[in-house]
Amino acid sequence: MKKLAACLTLSLAALVPFGQESQAATHFTDVGTTHRAQAEIYYLVEGGIANGYTSSRFIPEKQVTRDQAAAMLGRTLGLNGEPRSTEFKDVGSNNSASGYIQQLVDKKIINGYPDGSFKPGNTLSRGEMAVLIGRAFNYNSGSVSVAASSLMKKGIAQGIADGTFGESLTIKRGDFAVFLARSINADFRTANTEKFDLSVYVDTKDGTNLNIRTGPGTSYQAIGSAPTGKIVSYAYSVGDWAYVTSNNVKGFVHSAYLQLDKPSDKPVVTPPTSPVPTPPGKKPLSDITVVIDAGHGGKDPGSPGRGYTEKNVTLNVAKKMEKYYDKVPMKAKMTRTTDQYISLDARGAYASKINGDIFVSIHTNAHTGSGNGTETYYYTSRARVNPNVSQSKALAKYVQNRQLEAWGLTDRGVKVGNLAVLRQNSVPAVLAELGFITNSKDMGVMGTEAGREKMAKGLFLATLDYYYYYEGRTDVLPLYSTVNATPSGKLH
């Protein structure tokens, strides 16, 4: 990667270094061609991730503070860094890193102290750096020693002269730049451990070529391109950007333009010229309510994994799913729309309370080993509990089918589950385990905005499939055209 970094054309416009004003610069007098971190520093600067202290000096030997590290990690992940109030008594909206700090806390990447402070000006140690990078990039980071070992195995960090990692030593700006650049771009690393083992298709929607860039952002130069329909090989994600290879070119593309299915595989449905009448004995589509249950929430976070928390992933997918009903007569209601705790009893009773018709609960799985894949649960009736067994089983089949279609993860099947939200329900109900939050392959898709959008669309289509095939509602057919989709085929 040194050869790539050497040819980067720097385009530095009015950079703001950790709250201090800095003028545009193409050269730092204290980062010459022989500096140990020269390539990595200029790589981060090109992407607006790191900045100079002045227009001509980077000061690579200066120690990194906690708020500076948060700002650089936040920019790397493409977070919204707009200054704001935070949960910490010593980080107000006047701190230029406050937006990044709060978002990283929300993502469980960085923590405050037990006394309610963040201590933004405290210097960062090498051990803290290892844990932060481990969480931000979904490496193993259960402890300082585990995080440090993970970075060394990947060729991102090295030990010090005495043979230890030096976890208590403070870290300098130049060294932090090296570790961060190596985490972002595998070509900087001293070990070749990344595997491009997931094949995905390019779809730019408008037929233009997709630029492959040297880094995760449009500030980085394009070094190649791929047309719609091209298969590229995926290795990992940095925020919403994917590190891929195509025609021997390695670089970054925005994950919104990647998908598992071939763009031309699915025919476009031509909507009928007039509405299909409501079948005899059925209520109008406008009276149907789909209940969407985002699993966990509030004091019940669900399972953590690879820098994510289950309650946040489920809510994100649930909100995306809800939006698909805005274009059709059917309605959607969510058991929660914010990060709030709702008891299992209340979730199960919600459909009855609002006159709902079917219930879809969204979760992610977790496993300390290599568990992976997608599965869907329904409940087999016992006395005085949810009697909608055949309906729930059919709905589960369509949900599982659409999940596999959306993501192509391992098929763990449709299963019976004695789960409270299914058992204590009054309508056909299923629980969808999207994938394993602890598995790198599953999170390679589930951890992206594009991936979660595909799943939300798949869950929406599964509800249409259920009504079209199981309920025999031909008036559902025109609704597929709102997302250029077709019925799945009868499965029950």
DOTOR-957180 format. One line per 10 residues: number of its first residue (from 1); their letters; for each residue x, y, z of C-alpha. Coordinates in nm, 3 decimals, padded with zeros to 5 digits. Layout:
// DOTOR-957180
NUM = A = X Y Z  ...
END
This chain:
// DOTOR-957180
1 = MKKLAACLTL = 00.000 00.000 00.000  00.299 00.232 00.039  00.316 00.264 -00.339  -00.056 00.352 -00.352  -00.024 00.608 -00.074  00.273 00.770 -00.243  00.064 00.852 -00.548  -00.237 00.988 -00.363  -00.335 01.332 -00.478  -00.415 01.528 -00.165
11 = SLAALVPFGQ = -00.718 01.751 -00.178  -00.731 01.921 00.160  -00.994 02.185 00.211  -01.029 02.390 00.531  -00.972 02.103 00.772  -01.068 02.140 01.139  -00.823 01.954 01.364  -00.988 01.854 01.688  -01.159 02.189 01.734  -00.873 02.407 01.608
21 = ESQAATHFTD = -00.889 02.590 01.276  -00.647 02.474 01.008  -00.590 02.603 00.658  -00.572 02.384 00.350  -00.238 02.209 00.313  -00.073 01.965 00.077  00.241 01.923 00.283  00.334 01.906 00.649  00.685 02.026 00.729  00.712 01.773 01.012
31 = VGTTHRAQAE = 00.597 01.473 00.801  00.858 01.427 00.532  00.909 01.140 00.292  01.126 00.954 00.545  00.880 00.979 00.835  00.768 00.638 00.965  00.398 00.729 00.929  00.416 00.947 00.620  00.196 00.732 00.393  -00.065 00.660 00.660
41 = IYYLVEGGIA = -00.094 01.022 00.778  -00.151 01.158 00.427  -00.394 00.874 00.356  -00.612 00.975 00.653  -00.580 01.343 00.571  -00.698 01.285 00.215  -01.020 01.134 00.348  -01.077 01.410 00.605  -01.028 01.158 00.886  -00.719 01.318 01.040
51 = NGYTSSRFIP = -00.614 01.681 01.016  -00.315 01.901 01.079  -00.277 02.111 01.391  -00.183 02.403 01.164  -00.171 02.451 00.791  00.185 02.321 00.780  00.231 02.096 01.084  00.074 01.764 01.182  00.275 01.723 01.507  00.295 01.343 01.486
61 = EKQVTRDQAA = 00.476 01.312 01.823  00.192 01.476 02.019  -00.016 01.242 02.233  -00.373 01.154 02.129  -00.661 01.245 02.362  -00.986 01.055 02.402  -01.197 01.313 02.218  -00.945 01.326 01.931  -00.957 00.948 01.896  -01.339 00.956 01.900
71 = AMLGRTLGLN = -01.343 01.219 01.625  -01.112 01.018 01.400  -01.303 00.694 01.454  -01.634 00.872 01.397  -01.515 01.020 01.068  -01.383 00.681 00.963  -01.723 00.519 01.020  -01.909 00.804 00.848  -02.100 00.908 01.159  -02.282 01.237 01.198
81 = GEPRSTEFKD = -02.038 01.452 01.391  -02.262 01.753 01.437  -02.189 01.887 01.789  -02.464 01.809 02.037  -02.539 01.757 02.403  -02.418 01.422 02.539  -02.483 01.204 02.840  -02.152 01.313 02.994  -02.123 01.604 03.235  -01.787 01.711 03.087
91 = VGSNNSASGY = -01.878 01.689 02.715  -02.114 01.962 02.602  -02.213 02.074 02.255  -01.919 02.317 02.263  -01.682 02.022 02.223  -01.625 01.973 01.851  -01.607 01.596 01.900  -01.931 01.572 02.103  -02.140 01.433 01.817  -01.891 01.157 01.745
101 = IQQLVDKKII = -01.851 01.077 02.114  -02.225 01.028 02.170  -02.270 00.819 01.857  -01.977 00.595 01.945  -02.122 00.550 02.293  -02.458 00.458 02.140  -02.281 00.196 01.927  -02.102 00.055 02.235  -01.763 00.140 02.084  -01.644 00.385 02.350
111 = NGYPDGSFKP = -01.737 00.425 02.717  -01.739 00.691 02.983  -01.636 00.657 03.346  -01.851 00.543 03.643  -01.871 00.898 03.777  -02.062 01.011 03.466  -01.765 01.180 03.302  -01.592 01.111 02.971  -01.263 01.290 03.042  -01.221 01.404 02.681
121 = GNTLSRGEMA = -00.876 01.555 02.739  -00.723 01.243 02.890  -00.451 01.086 02.681  -00.522 00.753 02.512  -00.319 00.444 02.596  -00.217 00.175 02.350  -00.445 -00.070 02.528  -00.743 00.165 02.499  -00.659 00.218 02.133  -00.664 -00.156 02.070
131 = VLIGRAFNYN = -01.006 -00.197 02.231  -01.156 00.102 02.046  -01.030 -00.015 01.708  -01.140 -00.369 01.786  -01.494 -00.257 01.859  -01.514 -00.012 01.568  -01.401 -00.269 01.310  -01.570 -00.576 01.463  -01.249 -00.749 01.567  -01.218 -00.958 01.883
141 = SGSVSVAASS = -01.210 -00.701 02.166  -01.341 -00.871 02.481  -01.039 -00.747 02.677  -00.727 -00.540 02.620  -00.510 -00.848 02.573  -00.756 -01.007 02.329  -00.792 -00.682 02.133  -00.416 -00.632 02.117  -00.362 -00.990 02.003  -00.624 -00.947 01.732
151 = LMKKGIAQGI = -00.457 -00.631 01.596  -00.115 -00.797 01.594  -00.245 -01.107 01.413  -00.400 -00.888 01.145  -00.076 -00.694 01.097  -00.231 -00.370 01.224  -00.023 -00.321 01.540  00.307 -00.447 01.673  00.455 -00.498 02.018  00.732 -00.288 02.166
161 = ADGTFGESLT = 01.100 -00.362 02.225  01.048 -00.551 02.552  00.822 -00.805 02.379  00.494 -00.675 02.526  00.219 -00.473 02.363  00.287 -00.180 02.596  -00.082 -00.140 02.672  -00.029 00.127 02.942  00.185 00.354 02.724  00.023 00.659 02.573
171 = IKRGDFAVFL = -00.010 00.671 02.196  00.114 00.943 01.964  -00.072 01.096 01.670  00.165 00.943 01.417  00.132 00.595 01.562  -00.246 00.623 01.593  -00.256 00.723 01.226  -00.065 00.406 01.136  -00.298 00.178 01.332  -00.612 00.347 01.200
181 = ARSINADFRT = -00.499 00.349 00.836  -00.409 -00.020 00.859  -00.750 -00.097 01.010  -00.923 00.083 00.724  -00.714 -00.043 00.433  -00.568 -00.393 00.447  -00.299 -00.301 00.193  -00.122 -00.103 00.464  -00.093 -00.404 00.694  00.211 -00.618 00.763
191 = ANTEKFDLSV = 00.009 -00.942 00.736  -00.223 -01.068 00.462  -00.515 -01.221 00.652  -00.827 -01.079 00.485  -01.027 -01.309 00.259  -01.251 -01.189 -00.023  -01.491 -01.479 00.027  -01.832 -01.324 -00.047  -01.940 -01.262 -00.407  -02.183 -00.975 -00.462
201 = YVDTKDGTNL = -02.328 -00.791 -00.763  -02.291 -00.425 -00.849  -02.612 -00.233 -00.915  -02.581 00.144 -00.957  -02.956 00.170 -01.037  -02.895 00.415 -01.323  -02.655 00.200 -01.529  -02.344 00.407 -01.462  -02.019 00.246 -01.349  -01.942 00.224 -00.976
211 = NIRTGPGTSY = -01.616 00.391 -00.875  -01.368 00.186 -00.672  -01.181 00.423 -00.442  -00.865 00.411 -00.235  -01.059 00.478 00.085  -01.409 00.478 00.239  -01.540 00.811 00.115  -01.581 01.026 -00.195  -01.278 01.232 -00.092  -01.059 00.940 -00.192
221 = QAIGSAPTGK = -00.955 00.907 -00.554  -01.108 00.650 -00.789  -00.863 00.381 -00.902  -01.106 00.170 -01.102  -01.473 00.106 -01.168  -01.723 -00.176 -01.206  -02.040 -00.181 -01.422  -02.386 -00.283 -01.307  -02.413 -00.661 -01.305  -02.042 -00.709 -01.234
231 = IVSYAYSVGD = -01.956 -00.962 -00.962  -01.704 -00.826 -00.711  -01.550 -01.005 -00.412  -01.620 -00.860 -00.068  -01.385 -00.878 00.234  -01.513 -00.639 00.505  -01.691 -00.310 00.572  -01.585 00.026 00.710  -01.905 00.205 00.802  -02.122 00.202 00.490
241 = WAYVTSNNVK = -01.827 00.133 00.260  -01.719 -00.213 00.147  -01.362 -00.326 00.076  -01.377 -00.530 -00.245  -01.164 -00.656 -00.528  -01.249 -00.655 -00.898  -01.018 -00.724 -01.192  -00.717 -00.724 -00.955  -00.809 -00.380 -00.818  -00.866 -00.359 -00.443
251 = GFVHSAYLQL = -01.057 -00.065 -00.301  -01.375 00.073 -00.151  -01.727 00.105 -00.290  -02.042 00.223 -00.117  -02.239 -00.078 00.003  -02.569 00.075 -00.114  -02.467 -00.034 -00.466  -02.395 -00.397 -00.377  -02.649 -00.679 -00.363  -02.658 -01.056 -00.347
261 = DKPSDKPVVT = -02.900 -01.110 -00.637  -02.821 -01.044 -01.000  -02.984 -00.709 -01.097  -03.155 -00.847 -01.409  -03.281 -01.169 -01.250  -03.616 -01.039 -01.128  -03.885 -00.930 -01.374  -04.067 -00.604 -01.326  -04.435 -00.648 -01.249  -04.673 -00.432 -01.452
271 = PPTSPVPTPP = -04.941 -00.303 -01.216  -05.304 -00.348 -01.320  -05.470 -00.045 -01.473  -05.744 -00.055 -01.209  -05.758 -00.180 -00.846  -05.838 -00.547 -00.791  -06.165 -00.578 -00.597  -06.169 -00.711 -00.242  -06.238 -01.088 -00.249  -06.581 -01.191 -00.111
281 = GKKPLSDITV = -06.586 -01.234 00.264  -06.257 -01.049 00.316  -06.210 -00.709 00.476  -06.051 -00.434 00.266  -05.672 -00.419 00.250  -05.692 -00.079 00.417  -05.827 -00.251 00.729  -05.531 -00.492 00.756  -05.263 -00.405 01.014  -04.923 -00.574 01.026
291 = VIDAGHGGKD = -04.761 -00.554 01.370  -04.382 -00.512 01.355  -04.199 -00.597 01.675  -03.840 -00.472 01.707  -03.691 -00.715 01.958  -03.544 -00.598 02.289  -03.495 -00.229 02.376  -03.414 00.000 02.666  -03.267 -00.187 02.962  -03.287 -00.510 02.759
301 = PGSPGRGYTE = -03.016 -00.464 02.491  -03.026 -00.816 02.353  -02.703 -00.971 02.226  -02.389 -00.771 02.145  -02.153 -00.861 01.864  -01.887 -00.710 01.640  -01.952 -00.354 01.758  -02.332 -00.379 01.728  -02.616 -00.432 01.975  -02.923 -00.638 01.889
311 = KNVTLNVAKK = -03.180 -00.381 02.003  -03.036 -00.121 01.763  -03.019 -00.355 01.464  -03.375 -00.478 01.513  -03.515 -00.127 01.548  -03.331 -00.013 01.237  -03.472 -00.298 01.028  -03.821 -00.255 01.178  -03.831 00.114 01.087  -03.718 00.039 00.732
321 = MEKYYDKVPM = -03.982 -00.234 00.703  -04.254 00.001 00.828  -04.182 00.251 00.548  -04.275 -00.001 00.278  -04.637 00.006 00.396  -04.658 00.379 00.325  -04.703 00.295 -00.045  -04.978 00.034 -00.001  -05.327 00.025 00.154  -05.217 -00.210 00.432
331 = KAKMTRTTDQ = -05.100 -00.046 00.754  -04.807 -00.120 00.984  -04.782 -00.058 01.357  -04.464 -00.097 01.563  -04.448 -00.222 01.921  -04.169 00.029 01.977  -04.029 00.315 01.771  -03.754 00.424 02.010  -03.501 00.264 02.243  -03.754 00.171 02.510
341 = YISLDARGAY = -03.815 -00.138 02.719  -04.141 -00.327 02.657  -04.223 -00.645 02.844  -04.281 -00.970 02.657  -04.639 -00.981 02.784  -04.706 -00.633 02.648  -04.559 -00.723 02.310  -04.775 -01.033 02.284  -05.087 -00.840 02.379  -05.021 -00.548 02.145
351 = ASKINGDIFV = -05.175 -00.703 01.834  -05.503 -00.764 02.015  -05.495 -00.417 02.167  -05.472 -00.240 01.829  -05.676 -00.493 01.625  -05.371 -00.618 01.441  -05.386 -00.903 01.190  -05.037 -01.060 01.177  -04.729 -01.018 01.396  -04.361 -01.022 01.288
361 = SIHTNAHTGS = -04.096 -01.007 01.561  -03.742 -00.915 01.450  -03.431 -01.044 01.629  -03.066 -01.133 01.573  -02.900 -01.451 01.693  -02.575 -01.493 01.888  -02.328 -01.774 01.952  -01.990 -01.798 02.122  -01.872 -02.033 01.849  -01.921 -02.028 01.473
371 = GNGTETYYYT = -02.302 -02.022 01.461  -02.441 -01.845 01.156  -02.746 -01.817 00.933  -03.114 -01.730 00.928  -03.411 -01.900 01.092  -03.778 -01.830 01.162  -03.996 -01.949 01.454  -04.367 -02.007 01.501  -04.564 -02.151 01.795  -04.752 -02.480 01.813
381 = SRARVNPNVS = -05.072 -02.427 02.007  -05.149 -02.554 02.352  -05.461 -02.492 02.557  -05.575 -02.130 02.587  -05.285 -01.981 02.394  -05.238 -01.859 02.038  -05.453 -02.094 01.825  -05.327 -01.968 01.486  -05.089 -02.257 01.426  -05.141 -02.328 01.056
391 = QSKALAKYVQ = -05.147 -01.957 00.976  -04.832 -01.891 01.178  -04.652 -02.184 01.016  -04.739 -02.058 00.667  -04.630 -01.703 00.754  -04.301 -01.842 00.893  -04.232 -02.023 00.565  -04.278 -01.708 00.362  -04.068 -01.502 00.605  -03.784 -01.756 00.598
401 = NRQLEAWGLT = -03.794 -01.774 00.219  -03.772 -01.397 00.179  -03.492 -01.372 00.435  -03.285 -01.621 00.239  -03.365 -01.441 -00.084  -03.262 -01.105 00.063  -02.931 -01.210 00.216  -02.838 -01.559 00.098  -02.709 -01.660 00.441  -02.712 -02.017 00.575
411 = DRGVKVGNLA = -03.065 -02.164 00.586  -03.134 -02.277 00.944  -03.495 -02.347 00.860  -03.844 -02.287 00.997  -03.873 -02.404 01.358  -04.124 -02.438 01.640  -04.043 -02.209 01.933  -04.215 -02.175 02.270  -04.149 -01.801 02.279  -04.360 -01.558 02.478
421 = VLRQNSVPAV = -04.425 -01.310 02.197  -04.559 -01.597 01.984  -04.732 -01.800 02.254  -04.910 -01.504 02.413  -05.035 -01.362 02.086  -05.384 -01.361 01.937  -05.290 -01.344 01.566  -05.063 -01.539 01.327  -04.718 -01.463 01.467  -04.356 -01.538 01.376
431 = LAELGFITNS = -04.012 -01.449 01.511  -03.742 -01.388 01.251  -03.378 -01.440 01.350  -03.213 -01.233 01.077  -02.863 -01.370 01.131  -02.588 -01.400 01.391  -02.467 -01.069 01.530  -02.154 -01.255 01.644  -02.066 -01.391 01.300  -01.842 -01.196 01.062
441 = KDMGVMGTEA = -02.010 -01.320 00.742  -02.362 -01.251 00.869  -02.259 -00.905 00.991  -02.083 -00.837 00.663  -02.435 -00.801 00.525  -02.644 -00.727 00.835  -02.399 -00.457 00.944  -02.460 -00.243 00.635  -02.741 -00.001 00.557  -02.794 -00.170 00.220
451 = GREKMAKGLF = -02.815 -00.512 00.383  -03.070 -00.401 00.642  -03.275 -00.236 00.368  -03.284 -00.564 00.175  -03.403 -00.750 00.482  -03.675 -00.495 00.554  -03.798 -00.527 00.197  -03.788 -00.906 00.224  -03.999 -00.907 00.540  -04.250 -00.674 00.376
461 = LATLDYYYYY = -04.275 -00.904 00.073  -04.322 -01.204 00.302  -04.639 -01.049 00.443  -04.769 -00.996 00.089  -04.685 -01.359 00.004  -04.880 -01.478 00.308  -05.193 -01.286 00.211  -05.165 -01.371 -00.158  -05.109 -01.745 -00.117  -05.242 -01.850 00.223
471 = EGRTDVLPLY = -05.536 -01.609 00.244  -05.598 -01.627 -00.132  -05.618 -01.250 -00.168  -05.573 -01.160 -00.532  -05.611 -00.792 -00.441  -05.260 -00.810 -00.293  -05.100 -00.876 -00.633  -05.073 -00.509 -00.743  -04.884 -00.426 -00.423  -04.576 -00.615 -00.541
481 = STVNATPSGK = -04.526 -00.356 -00.815  -04.449 -00.088 -00.554  -04.107 -00.250 -00.511  -04.068 -00.411 -00.854  -04.116 -00.758 -00.712  -04.320 -01.070 -00.785  -04.488 -01.331 -00.564  -04.252 -01.591 -00.422  -04.440 -01.905 -00.526  -04.667 -02.111 -00.306
491 = LH = -04.482 -02.265 -00.010  -04.739 -02.384 00.242
END
